[in-house]
Amino acid sequence: MRRGALIHSLVPLLSSLLAIFGAFLVGGVFLTIMGKDAKAAYMLLATRALGSSFGITETVIKMAPLLLVSAGLLIALRASVWNIGIDGQFLIGAGAVGVVAPRLAGVMPLFPMLIICGLTAFVFGALWGVIPAILRVRYGLNEIITTIMMNFVAIYVTSWLVKGLFRDTSVVAPQMPSIPKDWRLPHIPLTRIHVGVVVGIVIVLFLHFMFRRGTFGFSLNVMGLSRKAAVHAGISVDRLAILALLLSAGMAGLAGANDVLGVKGLFQGEWNPAYGFTGFALVFLARLNGLAIIPFAYFFAFLLFGGEMMARTAGIPVFFVEMLEGLMLVFFAVSVYFERAVLRKVVQE
Amino acid sequence: MDADRMLVFTSVLLGSGLVASVPLLLAALGETFAERAGLLNLGIEGMMLIGSFVGFLAALNTESIYFGLASGLLIGMLLGFMFGLTTITLHVDQIIVGLGTTVFASGITGFLFRELYGRRFPSLSVSIPKVAVPLLSEIPVIGPAFFKQQVIVYSTWVLVLIMAFVLDHTSFGLRIRAVGESPLAADAAGVNVARVRYCAILIGGGLAGLGGAFLAVGDLSFFVPGMTVGQGFIAIAIAMLGKWRPRRVFVGALLFGILRSVSNGLQILHINIRPELTLMLPYLGIILALVVLAGRTTLPAALGIPYQRGER
């Protein structure tokens, strides 16, 4: 029996690792075909991003938006709500902070200013999820397509606003006014890492325990596993689906605030980091487990940073990381198939 | 604003709308077949993008538009086959594989394009000649818009009729619908569920690839990374709005093709409106259309659910 329990917790981790390995393998073969030195590229990835304090710092900084986005996706996917609108919600949240933060800077103390900015981003991100949420519960329309459409609307809306109404006219490039240095997210003492990472980790941990113990988390789980069961248990599935989508959208908005307040210092036109699909790969590989999200967020942040490194020094286009992520998603789906076969065998024994 | 210019505007809007609708139509027709058979292909966006890239590359190097289109079709079918391999044979999650395919496609096309051309953006020197239909092309406004087009535009109209016929009046069409509504019953009746689904996804992937190739080769004559900008997802929505009936899908594709060309049309009128506002029209339009027409769509019952013999 103990052996069974061990296998049940180890096998899922194994299939995630297998998916990552498969993606790197195919990616490596592809690089070799393209006439690149795959081994050197991967070595570079490992040494620069893992072996240097600069690399580790940069990676940890990149973790913050991924943690926040993943926290949102965790809520949504646990409840079987397919929020693919992360990128749009992120941009809207970031844009809202880009507008609000420069105007609040200097008017009030830092701490309340940051709280207001965070709330603004959360609310605006969540607002971007309202239409898909209503369409899902009122008309039974799957949220996949509507959230994707909202992504494109967000790109054009923010681009319109940053070039028009909220443009900083004192510079040539289309951008919003920049936030004074002292009014951005403070750093963790003795590091260059801003506190966004801490916020991300706290939220992810909170969610983890919420899904473990809280009734809200439990109802989301039930709904995700079986809508029918949730209805029979007296859970108001519509309200819960709206809530899951809005919370998840709000978290994406918060991630936008993180990047504007912690990294960029302003909202620029044409800026769209598109963390959505990275978040998807991350949360699936972490098997919708809050605790596992933290190391996987490190891994994906490492991949994003390493991708930039490889582009700069090994001449490998940054698109390579996107390729790997796509492969990971496909391989993950496939390895889950084999995992089920393995687990079935264990049960039969 | 004078009446003449208004007529030119309408004619150009309809004409370029018609051309812009072709990729949407092809992809949505393919998705119609796939979804009718129970497969939700979210990789369609990626299949279009790869179709664009491969089609463009082939057309650029052979200086043949038709070779480009054929390459798009073939690569789309290959991708459809891969999608089938994972979702039909291995019964894995269609949404994850579909999204993974789309992400992968965006990565690999961007990578290869950057490797091959760096920051240059070559464009095709060849284009498909336009053929005027006698008499019909003489009709004012509509004539030049609809009846003075590339041959492939006309052939998509024929394709719509063929696909509608296949779906409604052939045993293959019946099998596709049966497999999408109740694979269990179809299996019991002796239909090879997997084979029918493979056929449907080959059609779906092939048409997505062809649509993508037309976008790059027939419509725009260039390729840029990420150029499909969500058209695959729009195609899914069009298939849904058209209730998986080819003729309605055609109407939907035309409508959204026209919405896509509004920004081009406005230039003729010299109306100065920010491009962002017109570019977002198709996406807003899809949401609006879903709101208006929603509630009246019924999904194929087995959509998205892998079929495994002996399970439930």
Interface residues (C-beta under 8 A of the other chain):
Chain A: F30 M34 W82 I84 I131 L135 R138 Y139 G140 L141 I144 I145 T146 I148 M149 M150 N151 F152 V153 Y156 V157 S159 W160 K163 G164 F277 F280 A281 F284 P317 F319 F320 V321 E322 M323 L324 E325 G326 L327 M328 L329 V330 F332 A333 V334 V336 Y337
Chain B: L42 G46 T86 L90 H91 V92 D93 I95 I96 V97 L99 G100 T101 T102 V103 F104 A105 S106 G107 I108 T109 G110 F111 R114 E115 P225 V229 G230 F233 I234 I236 A237 M240 R274 E276 L277 L279 M280 Y283 L284 I286 I287 L290 V291 A294 G295
